[in-house]
Amino acid sequence: MTRDTAISNATEYFDAGTFQSDLATLVAFRSESQNPAPDARAEAQRYLVEAMQPRLEAMGFACEIVDNPNPKGGPLLLGERVEGDDLPTVLTYGHGDTVLGQDDMWRDGLQPWEITEEGDRLYGRGTADNKSQHLINIAALESVLAARGRLGFNTRIVIEMSEEVGSVGLPEIFRTYKDRLTADVLIASDGPRLQPEVPTMFMGSRGGTTFDLVVETHEGAHHSGNWGGLLADPAMILAHALACITDARGQIKVPEWRPDSLTDTVREALRDLPVQGGEGPDVDPDWGEESLTPAERVFGWNSFAVLAMVSGVPDAPVNAISGWARATCQLRFVVGTDPADVVPALRRHLDAHSFDRVQIRPHDRGFFAATRLDPTHPWAQFVGQSIRETSGELHVLPNLAGSLPNDSFTDILELPTIWVPHSYRGCSQHAPNEHVLKPVCRDALRVMAGVFWDIGDKPTPGH
């Protein structure tokens, strides 16, 4: 049997409709990790026990489902398939949890917990993030097994059920089970391709931390005629405080938030990469760091965003000065930014600009740290060459613009990390009407079958 046989097996899995029916089964699990209800927690366990464990055991994996040490998190599945002590070991990963279904917000004809096919789109919660992505990788492994009778390498797998709440408990699990998770490389999938028709590979992610800025000036709301000009306006104070964090085009003014890690190597890797295409809004050329290209702004630099703002009662305003204002803010940051200093640096900056009345309240969820693997790393070169052999083209990113629990793999397990995403940027993940594109899924199955075949067929880094 040959590489082409494995790729043909993966292609047939899609063309026969089996991928779509398998994905529909996974989507039907209401695995909302953001839902604290007992039923949601039970669904997370059921996803692992009923959907993941039997399939993996049929592939020769020894599986164990472990409890999350954090009460806010769901269980995790750890699996292992060993073929030989002298063979390379690949760790792969996926998350079966989703954000809230937002059931009432999907457009007519769609609902989150059933697959709906419309043209090239498959709608449903978790289709893009992340059920299709780990399904594709598992099916690609099956395609290689069917073609060769073995993989030619050892495999370990982690399926967690808490990624959408910050992967709580994952670092503790990795420290506890580190000996059982050792590997030569992580190869996993999450996030979007830059363009639907071209595979993407990234080797890290930006970090992210979220916090509220709050101004509280007085008890209750007071008549704006009787008290206007006498009571401080918290919304106005907050607006001016936000204006000192960035300038009018969003350029960051907090000194410690301006990274020094946009090296010539990173710039070269980002050169000519597209940041538009595959649906989504047009990029605003006049937003963000003026001296950087669009690709450098989103993949090589930090970005600050106000996710929500409120003061008073926006839906029913009255003639009164509110006693409070709140903005939920987020910093996405690259390697070179000290995550432990993000909030303290902001505190110093606000105080220096006389905004001592602005409180900073970090969210309990915490943050993912920023990670990045050099694009010239041997494993990045190996996987990249395999993908090019199957698809011809490849976009390579030093790190994803979004955030992932990649720091647990790099800092605790000490692994080089390779991510090959199987979605696209217009997929509406975390929003109503989430979907995947069928052509992307079909191509991804072929790409990953090729990657896994090559790991078992060619000399790999370190072996």
Secondary structure in CASP SS format (residue, H / E / C, confidence):
PFRMAT SS
TARGET T0000
AUTHOR 0000-0000-0000
METHOD secondary structure of the structure
MODEL  1
M C 1.00
T C 1.00
R H 1.00
D H 1.00
T H 1.00
A H 1.00
I H 1.00
S H 1.00
N H 1.00
A H 1.00
T H 1.00
E H 1.00
Y H 1.00
F H 1.00
D H 1.00
A C 1.00
G C 1.00
T H 1.00
F H 1.00
Q H 1.00
S H 1.00
D H 1.00
L H 1.00
A H 1.00
T H 1.00
L H 1.00
V H 1.00
A C 1.00
F C 1.00
R C 1.00
S C 1.00
E E 1.00
S C 1.00
Q C 1.00
N C 1.00
P C 1.00
A C 1.00
P H 1.00
D H 1.00
A H 1.00
R H 1.00
A H 1.00
E H 1.00
A H 1.00
Q H 1.00
R H 1.00
Y H 1.00
L H 1.00
V H 1.00
E H 1.00
A H 1.00
M H 1.00
Q H 1.00
P H 1.00
R H 1.00
L H 1.00
E H 1.00
A H 1.00
M C 1.00
G C 1.00
F C 1.00
A E 1.00
C E 1.00
E E 1.00
I E 1.00
V E 1.00
D C 1.00
N C 1.00
P C 1.00
N C 1.00
P C 1.00
K C 1.00
G C 1.00
G C 1.00
P C 1.00
L E 1.00
L E 1.00
L E 1.00
G E 1.00
E E 1.00
R E 1.00
V C 1.00
E C 1.00
G C 1.00
D C 1.00
D C 1.00
L C 1.00
P C 1.00
T E 1.00
V E 1.00
L E 1.00
T E 1.00
Y E 1.00
G E 1.00
H E 1.00
G C 1.00
D C 1.00
T E 1.00
V C 1.00
L C 1.00
G C 1.00
Q C 1.00
D H 1.00
D H 1.00
M H 1.00
W C 1.00
R C 1.00
D C 1.00
G C 1.00
L C 1.00
Q C 1.00
P C 1.00
W C 1.00
E C 1.00
I C 1.00
T E 1.00
E E 1.00
E E 1.00
G C 1.00
D C 1.00
R E 1.00
L E 1.00
Y E 1.00
G C 1.00
R C 1.00
G C 1.00
T H 1.00
A H 1.00
D H 1.00
N H 1.00
K H 1.00
S H 1.00
Q H 1.00
H H 1.00
L H 1.00
I H 1.00
N H 1.00
I H 1.00
A H 1.00
A H 1.00
L H 1.00
E H 1.00
S H 1.00
V H 1.00
L H 1.00
A H 1.00
A H 1.00
R H 1.00
G C 1.00
R C 1.00
L C 1.00
G C 1.00
F C 1.00
N E 1.00
T E 1.00
R E 1.00
I E 1.00
V E 1.00
I E 1.00
E E 1.00
M C 1.00
S C 1.00
E H 1.00
E H 1.00
V H 1.00
G C 1.00
S C 1.00
V C 1.00
G C 1.00
L H 1.00
P H 1.00
E H 1.00
I H 1.00
F H 1.00
R H 1.00
T H 1.00
Y C 1.00
K H 1.00
D H 1.00
R H 1.00
L C 1.00
T C 1.00
A C 1.00
D C 1.00
V E 1.00
L E 1.00
I E 1.00
A E 1.00
S C 1.00
D C 1.00
G C 1.00
P E 1.00
R E 1.00
L C 1.00
Q E 1.00
P C 1.00
E C 1.00
V E 1.00
P C 1.00
T E 1.00
M E 1.00
F E 1.00
M C 1.00
G C 1.00
S E 1.00
R C 1.00
G E 1.00
G E 1.00
T E 1.00
T E 1.00
F E 1.00
D E 1.00
L E 1.00
V E 1.00
V E 1.00
E E 1.00
T C 1.00
H C 1.00
E C 1.00
G C 1.00
A C 1.00
H E 1.00
H E 1.00
S H 1.00
G H 1.00
N H 1.00
W H 1.00
G C 1.00
G C 1.00
L C 1.00
L C 1.00
A C 1.00
D C 1.00
P H 1.00
A H 1.00
M H 1.00
I H 1.00
L H 1.00
A H 1.00
H H 1.00
A H 1.00
L H 1.00
A H 1.00
C H 1.00
I H 1.00
T E 1.00
D C 1.00
A C 1.00
R C 1.00
G C 1.00
Q C 1.00
I E 1.00
K C 1.00
V C 1.00
P H 1.00
E H 1.00
W H 1.00
R C 1.00
P C 1.00
D C 1.00
S C 1.00
L C 1.00
T C 1.00
D H 1.00
T H 1.00
V H 1.00
R H 1.00
E H 1.00
A H 1.00
L H 1.00
R C 1.00
D C 1.00
L C 1.00
P C 1.00
V C 1.00
Q C 1.00
G C 1.00
G C 1.00
E C 1.00
G C 1.00
P C 1.00
D C 1.00
V C 1.00
D C 1.00
P C 1.00
D C 1.00
W C 1.00
G C 1.00
E C 1.00
E C 1.00
S C 1.00
L C 1.00
T C 1.00
P H 1.00
A H 1.00
E H 1.00
R H 1.00
V H 1.00
F H 1.00
G C 1.00
W C 1.00
N C 1.00
S E 1.00
F E 1.00
A E 1.00
V E 1.00
L E 1.00
A E 1.00
M E 1.00
V E 1.00
S E 1.00
G C 1.00
V C 1.00
P C 1.00
D C 1.00
A C 1.00
P C 1.00
V C 1.00
N C 1.00
A E 1.00
I E 1.00
S C 1.00
G C 1.00
W E 1.00
A E 1.00
R E 1.00
A E 1.00
T E 1.00
C E 1.00
Q E 1.00
L E 1.00
R E 1.00
F E 1.00
V C 1.00
V C 1.00
G C 1.00
T C 1.00
D C 1.00
P H 1.00
A H 1.00
D H 1.00
V H 1.00
V H 1.00
P H 1.00
A H 1.00
L H 1.00
R H 1.00
R H 1.00
H H 1.00
L H 1.00
D H 1.00
A H 1.00
H C 1.00
S C 1.00
F C 1.00
D C 1.00
R C 1.00
V C 1.00
Q E 1.00
I E 1.00
R E 1.00
P E 1.00
H E 1.00
D E 1.00
R E 1.00
G E 1.00
F E 1.00
F E 1.00
A C 1.00
A C 1.00
T E 1.00
R C 1.00
L C 1.00
D C 1.00
P C 1.00
T C 1.00
H C 1.00
P H 1.00
W H 1.00
A H 1.00
Q H 1.00
F H 1.00
V H 1.00
G H 1.00
Q H 1.00
S H 1.00
I H 1.00
R H 1.00
E H 1.00
T H 1.00
S H 1.00
G C 1.00
E C 1.00
L C 1.00
H E 1.00
V E 1.00
L E 1.00
P C 1.00
N C 1.00
L E 1.00
A C 1.00
G C 1.00
S C 1.00
L C 1.00
P C 1.00
N H 1.00
D H 1.00
S H 1.00
F H 1.00
T H 1.00
D H 1.00
I H 1.00
L C 1.00
E C 1.00
L C 1.00
P C 1.00
T E 1.00
I E 1.00
W E 1.00
V C 1.00
P C 1.00
H C 1.00
S E 1.00
Y E 1.00
R C 1.00
G C 1.00
C C 1.00
S C 1.00
Q C 1.00
H C 1.00
A C 1.00
P C 1.00
N C 1.00
E C 1.00
H E 1.00
V E 1.00
L E 1.00
K H 1.00
P H 1.00
V H 1.00
C H 1.00
R H 1.00
D H 1.00
A H 1.00
L H 1.00
R H 1.00
V H 1.00
M H 1.00
A H 1.00
G H 1.00
V H 1.00
F H 1.00
W H 1.00
D H 1.00
I H 1.00
G H 1.00
D H 1.00
K C 1.00
P C 1.00
T C 1.00
P C 1.00
G C 1.00
H C 1.00
END
